[in-house]
Amino acid sequence: MLEAQIIKKLRDYSLDLSLTVRPGEILVLMGINGSGKSTTLNIIAGLTEPDLAVISLNGECICHSQAGTYVPAEERRIGYVLQNSAVFPHMTVRDNVAFGLRARGGIPRQEIAKQAARWMEQMHIADLAEVRAGNLSGGQKQRVALARALAIGPRLLMMDEPFTALDTESTQTVKDLTRRFVKAMQIPCIVVTHRLTDSTEIGDRACVLCNGKKEWEGVPSEMPGFCSVCHCRD
Amino acid sequence: MIAIAKRFRQDKTRRKLAYLAAGILIAAVTLYLALPILAIFLRITPEQFFTTIQNPQVISALWISLFTTCITLVVVIAVGTPFAYFHSRYSYPGKVIVDTFIDLPLVLPPAVAGVALLMLYGRVGLLGQYFNMLGIQIAFTTLAVIMAQIFVASPFYLRQAKSLFEQIDPAYEQTARTLGASPLRTLVSVTLPMTASGLVSGAVMTFGRALGEFGATIMFAGNLPGVTQTMPLAVYVGMESNLFLGLTISILLVIISFAIMLAVRLIQKREDPHA
């Protein structure tokens, strides 16, 4: 379970947000560009320092500004698929998927190879194992990024605009795989998107951000078609 | 119909003239750059070249040049890579001034660089006087050759590395961190491999510039055969006393420079478009 209270002064406004995501639940974070969605994910991942925050994962506090607790990004064990998937272009698909397992250390080589092979199999990218990731299509890259993020056994999965550069078929595949593994692994998941169809298809719950504040929260299919704060979705 | 045919002929003539003008321009520029190089090769016979290349002065200058340039390259890469990384990643007061100092040796006449080094490290220089008191002499030694080369040639690597680190999408490094990689592991396994071809290009250019260094070296290190006389200095001496000696070393420098530029071209061709 993820519980987060975040305050961060941004250029034009303050991000002030409380989030709770249960195990196996997918929360879709929506809002226009600059509404604070990516900043929220970066703060939870430990890539951006908040002004004030209390964040806990499965009861363990990973950030408490007032208590001076700040677990660095590499120790939070959060699977984070950033925008444009960010697969390492100079590495093969296999090395990409195994990257996190190697980086964490303490896992025998054979076990790393076995786990990487299992994740490639499950993401239907096993036949691309020796292909350099820079040569993959957008959909393939996104599946590599997802496999790489899940291979570390994350306590939380976060995806920032994962469907933006994908065609319809790839979008559906990535959505199906995400839903399947979030449910199977019973981990909380946050997906950032600005498309309403994505939120209804993948999300269990949606949260709409506007100028850094939570404007609406509920079941995606019940989301109002207008924004009461800045009218960005009118 | 006749008007169309006339216009077609006119267009064809105009195109031919444009091609001719372009051809003349390309040939003129190429010849201007290539002819002097060709003249060096045509002024000496292969026998004279192979006899002169065995001259101890040539061999000594060749080794001093290669030795000092290699050390320069190692120092520039070892210090310049982390420097460029930190410089591109963090903001700090006076960063613009540091940037200016990085670029300064590119526009500064090398002789001035030599004078500046001499004023600092020379026997009565700002720091040199203290080194001298400790019995350490820097000016007019092989170390001075290396220091002059580093001063003049390092901007080629620093500028390249700085710009590569600034351009790389932070998403790659951020992803590596969230996957459990420490900042050092991220640098070694993600940032450096993704910028490697650009860094090698910068290093090769630095090597080439250091190899051809003349002005700063002669001012700060002098022209002592076997100690500080690099190939460009030996060319200068050779032209005054033994033309074939100057020509032979010049040919060697042309070959090495050509190989360097060819290497840069090949590396740039192979450069990963995703980096």
Chai-1 contact restraints between the chains, C-beta under 6 A:
chainA,res_idxA,chainB,res_idxB,connection_type,confidence,min_distance_angstrom,max_distance_angstrom,comment,restraint_id
A,A45,B,T178,contact,1.0,0.0,6.0,A-B,restraint_1
A,L47,B,Q174,contact,1.0,0.0,6.0,A-B,restraint_2
A,A73,B,R177,contact,1.0,0.0,6.0,A-B,restraint_3
A,A73,B,T178,contact,1.0,0.0,6.0,A-B,restraint_4
A,E74,B,R177,contact,1.0,0.0,6.0,A-B,restraint_5
A,E74,B,G180,contact,1.0,0.0,6.0,A-B,restraint_6
A,E74,B,S182,contact,1.0,0.0,6.0,A-B,restraint_7
A,I78,B,T178,contact,1.0,0.0,6.0,A-B,restraint_8
A,Y80,B,T178,contact,1.0,0.0,6.0,A-B,restraint_9
A,L82,B,A171,contact,1.0,0.0,6.0,A-B,restraint_10
A,L82,B,T175,contact,1.0,0.0,6.0,A-B,restraint_11
A,A86,B,A171,contact,1.0,0.0,6.0,A-B,restraint_12
A,A86,B,Y172,contact,1.0,0.0,6.0,A-B,restraint_13
A,A86,B,T175,contact,1.0,0.0,6.0,A-B,restraint_14
A,F88,B,V190,contact,1.0,0.0,6.0,A-B,restraint_15
A,P89,B,H274,contact,1.0,0.0,6.0,A-B,restraint_16
A,H90,B,P193,contact,1.0,0.0,6.0,A-B,restraint_17
A,H90,B,M194,contact,1.0,0.0,6.0,A-B,restraint_18
A,F99,B,L179,contact,1.0,0.0,6.0,A-B,restraint_19
A,G100,B,L179,contact,1.0,0.0,6.0,A-B,restraint_20
A,G100,B,G180,contact,1.0,0.0,6.0,A-B,restraint_21
A,A103,B,L179,contact,1.0,0.0,6.0,A-B,restraint_22
A,A103,B,G180,contact,1.0,0.0,6.0,A-B,restraint_23
A,A103,B,A181,contact,1.0,0.0,6.0,A-B,restraint_24
A,A103,B,R185,contact,1.0,0.0,6.0,A-B,restraint_25
A,R104,B,G180,contact,1.0,0.0,6.0,A-B,restraint_26
A,G134,B,H274,contact,1.0,0.0,6.0,A-B,restraint_27
